[in-house]
Amino acid sequence: MTQGEFILTLLHAATNTHILHLQTKSFSEHMALGTFYEELPDLIDAVVESIQGLTGEIIDYPEMYYHPASNGLQELEELAEFVKENRQDLPPDSEIQNEVDNIATLINSTLYKLRFLK
């Protein structure tokens, strides 16, 4: 997986969770997804800017991407697995991986809210 594909997947997760936030009939899910989609873009920015600062290169992104939103819990479970499986495709430098850890922490926190705070 390219760095651009990794980042684009995260960016689309923000869009997907925004859509799911607007569609849910559950107040707790609405709030959990709202926090997630509001915080995720800044965390993605931190990863991208750190990678580009480290490498001195601008990341290329695929022209097309399609991953339909399913439901909040499934979306976050799939995203958690995606980050876990693909983070090794980013630079191994600790500052980069720490930024990815911040994204994983937000995912985990949101999973907790979706699973237990109903």
C-alpha positions in Angstrom: 0.0 0.0 0.0 1.3 3.5 -0.8 1.4 6.3 1.7 -1.2 8.1 -0.4 -3.6 5.2 -0.2 -3.1 5.0 3.5 -3.8 8.7 4.0 -6.7 8.7 1.5 -8.4 5.9 3.4 -8.2 7.9 6.6 -9.5 11.0 4.9 -12.5 9.1 3.6 -13.1 7.6 7.0 -13.7 11.1 8.2 -16.3 11.6 5.5 -17.9 8.2 6.0 -18.2 8.8 9.8 -19.6 12.3 9.1 -22.3 10.7 6.9 -23.0 8.0 9.5 -23.2 10.7 12.2 -25.9 12.4 10.2 -27.9 9.2 9.6 -27.9 7.6 13.0 -31.0 7.7 15.2 -28.8 7.0 18.3 -27.8 10.0 20.3 -24.7 8.3 21.8 -23.6 7.1 18.3 -24.3 10.6 16.9 -22.0 12.2 19.6 -19.3 9.6 19.3 -19.1 9.8 15.5 -19.3 13.6 15.7 -16.2 13.8 17.9 -14.4 11.3 15.7 -15.0 13.0 12.3 -14.2 16.4 13.9 -10.8 15.3 15.4 -9.6 12.9 12.7 -8.6 15.4 10.0 -6.2 17.3 12.3 -4.5 14.0 13.2 -4.2 13.1 9.6 -2.7 16.5 8.8 -0.1 15.9 11.5 0.9 12.6 10.0 1.1 14.0 6.4 3.1 17.1 7.4 5.5 15.0 9.5 6.1 12.5 6.7 6.6 15.3 4.1 8.9 17.2 6.4 10.9 14.1 7.1 11.2 12.9 3.5 11.2 16.2 1.7 8.7 14.8 -0.7 5.0 15.5 -1.3 2.8 12.4 -1.0 1.0 11.3 -4.2 -2.7 10.3 -3.9 -4.8 7.9 -6.0 -7.2 9.6 -8.3 -10.1 7.3 -7.3 -11.3 6.0 -4.0 -14.5 4.3 -3.1 -15.4 2.8 0.2 -19.1 3.1 1.1 -20.1 3.8 4.7 -21.6 0.8 6.5 -22.5 1.5 10.1 -20.6 3.3 12.8 -19.3 0.3 14.7 -18.3 -1.6 11.6 -16.7 1.4 10.0 -14.5 1.9 13.1 -13.7 -1.8 13.5 -12.6 -2.0 9.9 -10.6 1.2 10.3 -8.8 -0.1 13.4 -7.8 -3.2 11.5 -6.7 -1.2 8.5 -4.4 1.1 10.5 -3.0 -1.9 12.4 -2.2 -3.8 9.2 -1.0 -1.0 7.0 0.9 1.4 9.3 4.2 -0.4 8.5 3.9 1.2 5.0 4.7 4.6 6.5 8.2 5.6 7.6 9.2 3.7 10.8 10.5 6.9 12.5 9.0 7.2 16.0 7.6 10.7 15.4 5.6 9.4 12.4 4.4 6.3 14.2 3.5 8.4 17.3 1.2 10.4 15.1 -0.4 7.2 13.8 -0.7 6.1 17.5 -2.8 9.2 18.1 -5.1 8.1 15.3 -5.3 4.6 16.7 -6.1 6.1 20.1 -9.0 8.1 18.7 -10.3 5.0 16.9 -10.1 2.9 20.1 -11.8 5.6 22.2 -14.6 5.9 19.6 -15.0 2.1 19.5 -15.4 2.1 23.3 -18.1 4.8 23.1 -19.9 2.9 20.3 -19.8 -0.4 22.0 -20.6 0.5 25.6 -22.2 4.0 25.9 -25.6 3.4 24.5 
